[in-house]
Amino acid sequence: MYSSDASLYRVEPLAVAYPRTPDELIAVVRAALATGTPITARGAGTSCAGNAVGPGLVIDVAKHLNTIHEIDVEAGLAVIDPGVVQDQLQLAARPHGLRLGPDPSTSSRCTVGGMIGNNACGPRALGYGRMADNVVALDIINGKGELLTLGVDDVPELRSLVAANLGTIRTEFGTFIRQVSGYSLEHLLPEKKFDLPKFFAGTEGTLGVIVRATVRLVTDAPFSVMVALGYPTMPDAGDDISNLLRFRPTACEGLDRRIVDVVIAKNGPESVGELPAGDGWMFLEIVGDDPQEVLERAHAVVAGSAATEGWVVEDPARANSLWKIRADGAGLAGVSLANPAYGGWEDAAVPPHNLGNYLRAFDALLAKYGLQGLPYGHFGDGCVHCRIDFPLTAPDGAQQYKAFVEEAAQLVASFGGSMSGEHGDGRARSALLHHMYSPAALELFTQVKRIFDPENLLNPGVLVDPAPVEADLRMVAASRSPLSLSDAEFVEAVHQCSGVGKCLANSTASGGVMCPSYQATRNEKDSTRGRARALQEMVNGSLISGGWRSPEVHAALDLCLSCKGCARDCPTGIDMAAYKARVTHETYKGRLRPRNHYALGWLPRWGRLITSVPGLGRLVNLVGATPGLGHLLKFAAGVDGRRQIPRFASKTARRRVLGARSARAAASQASKGRVLIWVDSFSDCFESTSFAAMVQVLVRLGYEPEVLDETACCGLTWISTGQLDGARRQLTNAAAVLARYVRDGVPIVGVEPSCTAVWRSDAPELLPHDENVAALNGTVLTLAEFLTADPDFVAPDLSGHTIVAQPHCHHASVIGWAKDHAILLATGADLVQVGGCCGLAGNFGVEIGHHEVSVKVFEHDLGPAVEAHPDAIVLADGFSCQTQLSSLAGRSSMSLAELLATH
């Protein structure tokens, strides 16, 4: 997991340390130095340039060293540990009207220590500067084991070195704001007062390890407005930058038609809406203390620009949607080309007045090498991001990569630019610094390094004595794996994870699902990224050498809830549930499986058997509730003894409901035609009234509900236990049955959201060439999808009520919960939508070894939500969610169908 960061590179560490206190951090560093062990400090591991991987000891400061020691409101300062996450600091500072200025896109998980190491910027550096501009003092331990307080202690040897090289420093350093590459020696000039803390920002862990930091906090201007400008092309927008900067924007972001088309393809045309005329755009933010002055300046931007068309966007909602185009496009840039796209050359910067010509030359360079990319960036600073489809898995992929970045470095240098504009040089660009710096400047780097780290033990291979750019490329190594030849599709899928670490962020408050197990354990191996890294190492075969059956891989996948949250929330499209199913399938193919695979994986089969024999359901329920016998039954099934076994129905729901004369009589009066209610095994065989309620809702609307008189199981439990051959058989049979209704024009509505979601994800993936499966993709609907398409449907008035709603993970992540959300809002009730996962997740939460994590996941979101609203209506469509609520909170819940049927 620590052999890679968010870059192209893979370097095997000797060990990983998790210091719990500053004293332990100091002791660990000194112990490593004493044994000559290289040291790489690591925050969230979101470094895009290979700054956070190393061959010796990797020190993870994020796990424990994350205390905010003080916020001095009057001075506008914060004293923090290096592992404090940026959003954590923002949350603590916000009540005082303060914030940390730089705001990189990874703010939900990146550590402030890492931001200092890379000299991070973000889109609002025009207004708030780089991290170097916001660092006041640093406690560090250098490569000699010495503790220094930068900002208080002097370094006489460094002061003498600077005094002897003033000419070189004044002419080559600090030429423009985004000159991040190399050591920022300009801060040590006499006229800059030998500012050691600012100088240390951007040294990428090569001169010292941060023990504590004091950073400056700022206030946000109270008024802001957005300006959207359209140009014929993105380079034309770049040509206009110098003109626009005179209006003092806080942010100035650029993109073009390529990014917009990607967002439309992924999220639909409505996600973009209307844009100013053109194929290149710039979005600017204008802020100030006087709303009238801000508005006048915004209109002056439009009038003074060279844009084809420009708007002042005063509506905050529309402004947010436009900024979201830029944010979504950035996230999709790496996964939207025909071939996988990578970083490596993705944050170069040039002085803003050269930006337009640089963009033209850069596009020409991409064309010369036959490469595709989606450029965008912080145009006000001249910084351009671009993920590029380097052919890294080709036989000469490493050589092609090196040839391109060498020429790209020459190109940037010719425009007076910097190899890096905010991510640092790391392993990706350190070997390219000779293109922008003179031999004298490079020798200065060596001498600075020698002062702080004479044995070159701090992040070796970065900045000074750099490793070649083509060394240690992760995908080059993966392409040589035997698995790449036998299953290239799986290898490509698991390598989609770029390491950006969004799965480490706590996003459930905003409706996110990923990654519930990490939020419960806070262990990297239990994150989506950690699991992807374990699978990548399995492919590589050196650190993890046991293939599909490797215990390290199974340890990483064990606590995956298969919630599919990553399939939606991960910007690179990782679907860990599918990968877990595949690994489990390959592991046990042709072998005896764990007993829970037969008990829980074949649960639909057992459910049909139990409900088909009169009295057997009552007998099983009695045994399950009897002390001693119940524990034996649970143990035999691989179920944790603390779990309650859901109660089986005496007969199937289909026979109970549609066998009733009243239901048949009501249905006979239908005027809108037939509707097939596809009853899943859970709704059919366990005690539940969701199906009956759905019949009532549809009959009331004038439909004639029908059910199948033959088995059509989606195979979900086979999928979740990795029995993929069995799942394919179940799906093939079910698809053949259901597709007849699609061909006859009969709508199909599913009861259980997780089963309904199978037809949108797992089924097409497992049976990509099955015509019946293709016919069902998007035609097996949720009740909300069906009802919102009926103009006669009117939501009941629930004004004065509170609804706490838990969308099932698969519902939210695969199908989408927008239709349900719209119906619930239309009721007039106060809606509390719960993010995250309930924690049961099908068979996961009941299995032996998973109970504690299942409870912790429940306590992260759903538990507190229902506890905070004791009188609320609790809505949960998923059988798992309903079971978890009943078991852990003693709360009854209802499905959407039950809510509508009873109100």
KEZADREN-256106 format. One line per 8 residues: number of its first residue (from 1); their letters; for each residue z, x negated, y negated of C-alpha. Coordinates in steps of 0.25 Angstrom, whole numbers. Last residue first. Example, Ala and Ser with C-alpha at 12.3 -4.5 7.8 and 13.67 -1.06 7.14 Angstrom:
BEGIN
2) sa) 29,-55,4  31,-49,18
! end
This chain:
BEGIN
903) htalleal) 14,202,-31  17,201,-16  3,198,-12  0,188,-23  12,179,-20  10,180,-5  -5,176,-6  0,164,-15
895) smssrgal) 9,160,-5  24,163,-5  36,154,-5  50,155,1  60,145,-4  70,139,5  68,125,-2  65,116,10
887) sslqtqcs) 60,125,21  55,137,14  48,128,3  42,119,14  37,130,22  30,137,10  24,124,6  19,121,20
879) fgdalvia) 13,135,22  5,132,9  4,144,-1  16,141,-9  22,150,-20  36,150,-24  40,162,-33  50,157,-42
871) dphaevap) 65,160,-42  71,147,-38  61,139,-48  67,125,-49  70,124,-34  55,129,-31  50,117,-40  60,107,-35
863) gldhefvk) 56,109,-21  41,110,-23  40,97,-31  47,84,-26  57,91,-17  46,95,-7  40,81,-6  54,76,-3
855) vsvehhgi) 56,87,8  43,82,14  47,68,13  60,71,20  53,79,31  42,70,35  48,62,47  46,73,57
847) evgfngal) 35,82,52  38,95,45  34,90,31  20,85,36  15,97,44  10,104,33  13,98,19  28,100,19
839) gccggvqv) 31,93,6  28,104,-4  17,95,-10  16,91,-25  14,100,-37  22,114,-39  15,124,-48  26,132,-56
831) ldagtall) 19,145,-60  26,154,-70  20,167,-66  9,174,-74  1,178,-61  -11,171,-66  -5,157,-65  -3,160,-51
823) iahdkawg) -17,163,-49  -22,151,-57  -13,142,-49  -19,147,-36  -33,145,-40  -29,131,-45  -23,126,-32  -34,117,-27
815) ivsahhch) -40,116,-14  -37,102,-9  -25,97,-17  -18,110,-21  -20,118,-8  -18,106,0  -5,103,-7  0,118,-6
807) pqavithg) 2,123,-20  17,125,-23  19,136,-33  32,140,-40  29,153,-46  38,159,-57  38,174,-60  39,180,-73
799) sldpavfd) 24,184,-73  20,186,-59  8,196,-62  -1,196,-49  -14,188,-50  -27,197,-51  -38,196,-41  -50,205,-44
791) pdatlfea) -59,193,-49  -58,186,-35  -60,171,-36  -46,169,-39  -42,176,-27  -50,167,-17  -45,154,-23  -31,159,-23
783) ltlvtgnl) -31,163,-9  -36,149,-5  -51,148,-1  -58,144,12  -72,143,5  -70,129,-1  -74,121,11  -77,132,22
775) aavnedhp) -92,130,23  -91,115,24  -81,117,36  -91,126,42  -102,116,40  -95,105,47  -100,92,42  -87,87,35
767) llepadsr) -78,91,46  -65,83,43  -67,82,28  -73,96,26  -60,101,34  -50,93,27  -53,96,13  -57,110,8
759) wvatcspe) -56,117,22  -42,111,24  -38,117,11  -37,131,17  -27,125,27  -18,119,17  -19,132,8  -14,141,19
751) vgvipvgd) -20,155,18  -35,153,17  -45,162,11  -59,164,16  -70,171,9  -80,179,18  -95,175,15  -100,176,29
743) rvyralva) -103,161,30  -88,158,25  -83,168,35  -90,160,46  -85,147,41  -71,151,44  -73,151,60  -82,138,60
735) aantlqrr) -72,131,50  -60,135,59  -66,129,72  -71,116,65  -58,115,58  -49,116,70  -58,106,77  -58,96,65
727) agdlqgts) -43,97,65  -42,93,79  -50,81,77  -42,78,65  -28,78,71  -22,70,59  -9,79,59  -13,85,45
719) iwtlgcca) -27,88,50  -23,95,63  -13,103,54  -25,107,45  -34,111,57  -41,122,49  -38,133,59  -48,144,62
711) tedlvepe) -43,152,74  -49,165,77  -46,179,72  -49,175,57  -43,183,46  -49,194,37  -45,199,23  -53,210,17
703) yglrvlvq) -52,209,2  -48,219,-8  -39,212,-17  -27,218,-10  -33,214,3  -33,199,-1  -19,199,-6  -14,206,6
695) vmaafsts) -21,197,16  -16,185,8  -1,190,9  -3,191,24  -8,177,25  4,172,17  14,179,25  19,168,33
687) efcdsfsd) 26,165,46  18,155,53  5,157,62  -5,162,53  -1,156,39  0,142,46  -12,143,55  -21,146,43
679) vwilvrgk) -26,160,40  -40,161,34  -40,174,26  -55,178,27  -59,188,16  -68,200,18  -73,209,8  -69,213,-6
671) saqsaaar) -67,228,-4  -56,228,6  -51,242,11  -51,237,26  -41,226,22  -30,236,18  -32,242,32  -32,229,40
663) asraglvr) -19,225,32  -12,238,35  -15,237,50  -9,224,52  -16,214,60  -21,207,48  -7,202,45  0,199,58
655) rratksaf) -12,195,66  -17,185,55  -3,180,52  -2,175,67  9,181,76  24,179,77  23,169,65  28,155,67
647) rpiqrrgd) 40,151,58  39,137,51  47,126,58  59,122,49  60,107,46  72,99,48  68,95,62  56,88,57
639) vgaafkll) 44,93,65  37,84,76  34,96,84  43,93,95  54,89,85  52,103,78  53,110,92  65,102,96
631) hglgptag) 72,105,82  69,120,84  75,120,97  88,113,92  91,123,82  82,136,84  73,139,72  61,133,79
623) vlnvlrgl) 64,139,92  65,153,85  52,151,77  45,147,90  50,159,97  46,168,86  32,162,86  31,164,101
615) gpvstilr) 34,179,101  20,183,104  10,171,107  -1,170,97  8,165,86  13,153,93  -1,149,98  -7,150,84
607) gwrplwgl) 4,142,78  3,131,89  -12,129,86  -9,130,71  2,119,73  -7,109,80  -4,98,70  10,102,69
599) ayhnrprl) 14,102,84  3,92,89  3,83,77  18,84,77  19,78,91  13,65,86  0,62,92  -5,57,106
591) rgkyteht) -18,49,104  -33,51,104  -33,51,89  -19,48,84  -21,38,73  -35,43,69  -30,57,67  -18,52,59
583) vrakyaam) -26,43,50  -36,54,48  -25,64,44  -18,54,35  -32,52,28  -34,66,26  -20,69,20  -22,56,12
575) digtpcdr) -34,62,4  -37,52,-7  -46,57,-18  -46,45,-27  -39,53,-38  -28,57,-29  -23,71,-33  -32,79,-24
567) acgkcslc) -33,73,-11  -20,66,-14  -13,79,-13  -19,81,1  -5,85,6  -6,77,18  9,75,17  8,60,18
559) ldlaahve) 21,55,23  15,48,36  3,42,30  9,29,25  17,27,38  5,31,46  -3,20,39  8,10,41
551) psrwggsi) 9,13,56  -6,10,58  -12,20,67  -25,21,59  -27,6,59  -16,-3,63  -19,-14,54  -12,-11,41
543) lsgnvmeq) -11,-23,32  -24,-29,37  -32,-16,42  -40,-13,29  -41,1,33  -26,3,36  -24,-4,23  -32,7,16
535) larargrt) -24,18,24  -11,12,19  -17,11,5  -21,26,6  -7,29,10  0,22,-1  -10,28,-11  -7,42,-6
527) sdkenrta) 8,39,-7  18,38,4  16,23,6  20,21,-9  33,26,-7  39,36,-17  44,45,-5  42,59,-10
519) qyspcmvg) 32,57,-21  24,48,-12  24,59,-1  19,70,-11  7,62,-16  -1,69,-22  1,84,-25  -1,85,-40
511) gsatsnal) 2,97,-48  6,91,-61  21,89,-57  16,84,-44  10,72,-50  20,61,-46  11,49,-46  10,40,-34
503) ckgvgscq) -2,47,-29  -9,43,-42  -9,29,-36  -21,23,-42  -23,16,-28  -38,18,-27  -37,27,-15  -51,29,-11
495) hvaevfea) -49,19,0  -43,29,10  -57,37,9  -66,25,10  -59,20,23  -60,34,28  -75,35,25  -77,21,31
487) dslslpsr) -72,25,45  -77,16,55  -83,5,46  -71,5,36  -62,6,47  -66,-8,52  -61,-13,39  -70,-22,31
479) saavmrld) -72,-11,20  -57,-11,18  -57,-25,13  -68,-23,3  -61,-10,-1  -48,-18,-4  -54,-29,-13  -45,-41,-10
471) aevpapdv) -54,-51,-17  -66,-46,-25  -60,-49,-39  -56,-63,-35  -41,-66,-36  -36,-70,-49  -30,-83,-53  -23,-76,-65
463) lvgpnlln) -26,-62,-68  -22,-56,-54  -22,-64,-41  -7,-67,-41  1,-55,-45  13,-63,-49  14,-76,-39  6,-85,-47
455) epdfirkv) 16,-97,-46  17,-99,-61  19,-84,-64  24,-83,-79  19,-96,-85  8,-98,-74  2,-84,-77  1,-88,-92
447) qtflelaa) -6,-101,-89  -16,-94,-80  -19,-83,-90  -21,-94,-100  -31,-100,-91  -39,-87,-91  -39,-87,-106  -44,-102,-107
439) psymhhll) -55,-99,-96  -60,-87,-106  -57,-73,-103  -66,-61,-101  -74,-65,-88  -63,-74,-83  -55,-62,-81  -63,-57,-69
431) asrargdg) -54,-63,-59  -43,-54,-64  -51,-42,-63  -49,-34,-51  -37,-42,-45  -28,-37,-57  -35,-36,-70  -27,-26,-77
423) hegsmsgg) -29,-11,-77  -30,-8,-92  -43,-14,-98  -47,-24,-88  -59,-34,-87  -57,-34,-102  -69,-33,-113  -76,-42,-123
415) fsavlqaa) -89,-35,-119  -94,-47,-111  -81,-47,-104  -84,-33,-99  -97,-37,-94  -92,-50,-87  -81,-42,-80  -92,-32,-75
407) eevfakyq) -100,-43,-70  -88,-49,-62  -84,-35,-58  -98,-32,-52  -99,-45,-44  -85,-44,-39  -88,-30,-34  -101,-33,-27
399) qagdpatl) -94,-45,-20  -83,-37,-15  -93,-26,-10  -102,-36,-2  -100,-29,11  -99,-15,4  -85,-9,4  -83,-13,-11
391) pfdirchv) -95,-6,-16  -89,-5,-30  -90,10,-34  -84,8,-48  -72,14,-55  -73,13,-70  -63,12,-81  -67,7,-95
383) cgdgfhgy) -58,2,-106  -64,0,-120  -51,4,-126  -56,18,-132  -64,19,-120  -52,21,-110  -61,23,-98  -72,29,-90
375) plgqlgyk) -82,23,-81  -87,30,-68  -93,19,-59  -105,17,-50  -111,4,-45  -125,-1,-43  -121,-15,-48  -131,-15,-60
367) alladfar) -127,0,-62  -112,-4,-64  -116,-15,-73  -125,-5,-82  -113,4,-83  -104,-7,-87  -115,-11,-98  -115,3,-104
359) lynglnhp) -100,4,-104  -99,-10,-110  -108,-6,-121  -100,6,-125  -87,-1,-124  -89,-13,-133  -82,-7,-145  -70,-3,-136
351) pvaadewg) -67,-18,-132  -70,-19,-117  -62,-14,-105  -63,-15,-90  -55,-5,-82  -62,-2,-69  -68,-14,-63  -60,-15,-50
343) gyapnals) -59,0,-48  -66,7,-37  -76,18,-34  -79,23,-20  -94,27,-18  -101,40,-23  -92,40,-35  -81,49,-38
335) vgalgagd) -69,42,-32  -65,31,-42  -69,39,-55  -61,51,-50  -48,47,-57  -55,43,-70  -63,56,-70  -50,64,-69
327) arikwlsn) -43,57,-81  -56,58,-90  -58,72,-86  -43,75,-88  -44,70,-102  -55,81,-105  -46,92,-98  -34,87,-106
319) arapdevv) -42,89,-119  -46,103,-115  -31,107,-112  -27,100,-125  -37,108,-134  -40,100,-146  -52,93,-140  -59,86,-152
311) wgetaasg) -74,86,-147  -85,76,-148  -100,77,-145  -111,66,-145  -100,56,-148  -102,45,-159  -88,48,-164  -84,50,-179
303) avvahare) -84,65,-178  -77,66,-165  -67,56,-169  -65,62,-182  -61,75,-175  -51,68,-167  -45,62,-180  -44,75,-187
295) lveqpddg) -37,81,-175  -27,70,-175  -25,71,-190  -22,86,-188  -12,84,-177  -4,73,-184  3,63,-176  -9,57,-169
287) vielfmwg) -18,57,-156  -32,56,-153  -37,56,-139  -51,53,-136  -60,57,-124  -74,50,-124  -86,55,-117  -99,50,-111
279) dgaplegv) -110,60,-105  -112,68,-118  -108,81,-125  -93,83,-126  -87,89,-113  -86,103,-107  -78,105,-95  -73,94,-87
271) sepgnkai) -64,100,-76  -72,113,-76  -84,105,-71  -77,103,-57  -66,93,-53  -72,83,-45  -87,83,-49  -83,87,-63
263) vvdvirrd) -74,75,-64  -84,65,-58  -95,71,-68  -85,68,-80  -83,54,-75  -98,51,-74  -101,58,-87  -93,48,-95
255) lgecatpr) -79,44,-99  -72,38,-110  -57,39,-115  -52,36,-129  -37,37,-130  -27,36,-142  -39,38,-152  -38,30,-165
247) frllnsid) -50,36,-173  -55,22,-175  -57,21,-160  -68,31,-160  -78,21,-166  -75,10,-157  -77,19,-145  -90,25,-149
239) dgadpmtp) -98,15,-140  -90,19,-128  -94,33,-130  -109,29,-129  -105,21,-117  -100,34,-111  -113,41,-113  -119,51,-122
231) yglavmvs) -106,53,-129  -95,64,-129  -82,64,-136  -69,71,-133  -58,70,-143  -43,74,-139  -32,77,-148  -18,72,-149
223) fpadtvlr) -5,75,-157  9,71,-155  6,56,-154  13,50,-142  25,41,-143  26,27,-138  34,20,-128  35,5,-127
215) vtarvivg) 38,-2,-114  50,-10,-109  47,-16,-95  56,-20,-84  54,-29,-71  39,-33,-74  34,-43,-64  28,-55,-71
207) ltgetgaf) 16,-63,-74  5,-58,-65  10,-44,-64  -2,-38,-71  -2,-46,-84  -6,-34,-91  6,-32,-100  13,-45,-100
199) fkpldfkk) 7,-49,-114  13,-36,-120  27,-40,-115  25,-54,-119  22,-52,-134  20,-65,-140  21,-60,-154  7,-54,-155
191) epllhels) 3,-63,-166  9,-75,-158  -1,-71,-146  6,-67,-133  0,-53,-134  -14,-59,-134  -11,-64,-120  -15,-51,-113
183) ygsvqrif) -16,-58,-99  -29,-54,-92  -37,-41,-93  -31,-30,-102  -41,-32,-114  -40,-17,-117  -35,-18,-131  -45,-27,-136
175) tgfetrit) -46,-43,-139  -32,-45,-134  -35,-58,-128  -47,-68,-129  -47,-73,-143  -32,-73,-147  -28,-78,-133  -38,-90,-133
167) glnaavls) -34,-94,-147  -19,-93,-145  -19,-102,-132  -8,-113,-135  1,-102,-141  -1,-93,-129  3,-104,-119  16,-108,-128
159) rlepvddv) 20,-93,-128  18,-93,-113  27,-105,-111  37,-99,-120  39,-86,-112  49,-78,-121  59,-68,-117  60,-55,-125
151) gltllegk) 47,-47,-124  45,-51,-110  58,-51,-103  57,-62,-93  63,-63,-79  59,-76,-72  54,-76,-57  44,-87,-60
143) gniidlav) 32,-76,-59  38,-68,-69  49,-57,-69  47,-47,-80  55,-39,-90  45,-33,-100  46,-29,-115  38,-21,-125
135) vndamrgy) 26,-16,-117  18,-5,-124  6,-13,-130  5,-20,-117  4,-7,-110  -9,-4,-117  -10,3,-130  -5,17,-134
127) glarpgca) -16,23,-142  -28,16,-138  -21,14,-124  -22,29,-122  -31,29,-110  -22,20,-101  -17,6,-105  -11,-2,-94
119) nngimggv) -7,-17,-96  -9,-19,-81  6,-25,-79  11,-16,-90  5,-4,-83  11,-9,-70  25,-10,-75  23,4,-81
111) tcrsstsp) 20,10,-67  8,18,-64  11,31,-57  8,43,-66  2,34,-77  -10,31,-68  -20,35,-79  -14,24,-88
103) dpglrlgh) -5,29,-100  -1,18,-110  9,23,-121  22,25,-113  28,37,-119  37,43,-129  42,57,-134  56,55,-129
95) praalqlq) 54,65,-118  41,58,-114  48,44,-111  53,47,-97  40,54,-93  31,43,-99  40,33,-91  38,40,-78
87) dqvvgpdi) 23,42,-81  22,27,-82  28,24,-69  41,15,-70  39,3,-60  41,-8,-71  55,-3,-74  56,3,-88
79) valgaevd) 62,1,-102  55,11,-112  53,9,-127  50,18,-139  61,11,-147  68,24,-150  66,31,-137  71,19,-129
71) iehitnlh) 67,23,-114  76,15,-105  76,11,-90  64,18,-84  66,15,-70  54,13,-60  57,0,-52  58,8,-39
63) kavdivlg) 45,11,-33  36,6,-45  39,-9,-44  32,-12,-32  32,-27,-30  20,-32,-22  24,-45,-15  12,-54,-11
55) pgvangac) -3,-53,-11  -4,-43,-23  -8,-30,-27  -5,-23,-40  -15,-29,-50  -27,-25,-42  -35,-20,-53  -32,-5,-53
47) stgagrat) -17,-6,-53  -11,7,-48  0,0,-39  11,9,-45  19,-3,-50  16,-16,-43  21,-31,-45  13,-41,-37
39) iptgtala) 20,-53,-33  15,-66,-25  25,-72,-15  29,-86,-18  43,-85,-11  51,-86,-24  42,-78,-32  43,-66,-22
31) arvvaile) 58,-67,-22  58,-68,-37  50,-55,-38  58,-48,-28  71,-51,-36  65,-47,-49  61,-34,-43  75,-32,-36
23) dptrpyav) 82,-34,-49  73,-24,-56  77,-14,-46  71,-7,-33  61,-18,-30  50,-12,-21  43,-25,-14  30,-25,-7
15) alpevryl) 26,-37,3  15,-46,6  4,-39,-2  -10,-36,4  -20,-36,-8  -30,-25,-9  -38,-23,-21  -47,-13,-27
7) sadssym) -37,-8,-37  -26,3,-37  -16,-5,-29  -18,-11,-15  -10,-19,-5  2,-12,-9  0,0,0
! end
